[in-house]
Amino acid sequence: MAKQNSPSLIEVVKQVAEQQHSQASEIEKSKIVLSQLQLAARLPNIGFPLIGEYYNILQAELQELEKQMDSALLETKATERQIYQQDDDIETTKYHCESLESQVRSLYAEKIKLKLDTEAAQEEFEMMLARNGAYHEKIMAHKERYWEAESKMPVMLELAKKQDMVQELKTKKEELMNDLQNPEGQVIKQVQEEITHLIEEVTMVKESINEKKKLLEEEKKVHAKLRKEIEVQNKRSDAILKRLHCQLNKLQSNRRQWHWNIQQMEKKAAELRKCLGVTE
């Protein structure tokens, strides 16, 4: 839109400039005529009765032309501002278009790259599927050979025997369940006998526990009595031990006293010997 409007604006500017130029020419002509009339009005004794009136008319036209010229100048400036604004808009739009074109080229290149990558990935996926199919066939063949070899292994033969045994046990279990559901069955009677026997054993064990509890109570009483006797004996022993300690301390004290008395007596005996002149 800016590129389409710019030629019309230039034409308008040209028209305004031509109009302004013509108005300026007319103003110049009017100024020349006005100056001539002013000159004639100053000359004395010249018969121009209408000069003053014609002068006033020309002056009014001149003022009107000047006003038109000012208006044309203002319009020209406004048009120039519009032209500058349109130029700025054109530059902005041009820059935006160039940016969009660059983005489009980039997106188109990316689209081509993605298309090529997709085609390469599709080819690789198809090749992978083919390899996986061949690998799956090899695995199935290997599994069949393994199952065939595994079925002949001693462990598998033993497993088959165990499975047969489990099946037999399941059959026996079903028979026993059916027998249990029958009140007159042999299994019920056998279980009842075992329950009766267990009840008797439990009763005997309870009686034995009660007897042992009684013995335990008697043992506790004996132990309590013995603890009391032991406490009494301990007290007696402590008293005897204290008395013996006192006697021992007293004997030790007497012994020290006797030893000191002996030493004193020996000293006196030695002095008496000296006095008597007796030698040992």
Secondary structure, 3 states (H helix, E strand, C coil): CHHHHHHHHHHHHHHHHHHHHHHHHHHHHHHHHHHHHHHHHHCCCCCCCCHHHHHHHHHHHHHHHHHHHHHHHHHHHHHHHHHHHHHHHHHHHHHHHHHHHHHHHHHHHHHHHHHHHHHHHHHHHHHHHHHHHHHHHHHHHHHHHHHHHHHCCHHHHHHHHHHHHHHHHHHHHHHHHHHHHCCCCHHHHHHHHHHHHHHHHHHHHHHHHHHHHHHHHHHHHHHHHHHHHHHHHHHHHHHHHHHHHHHHHHHHHHHHHHHHHHHHHHHHHHHHHHHHCCCC
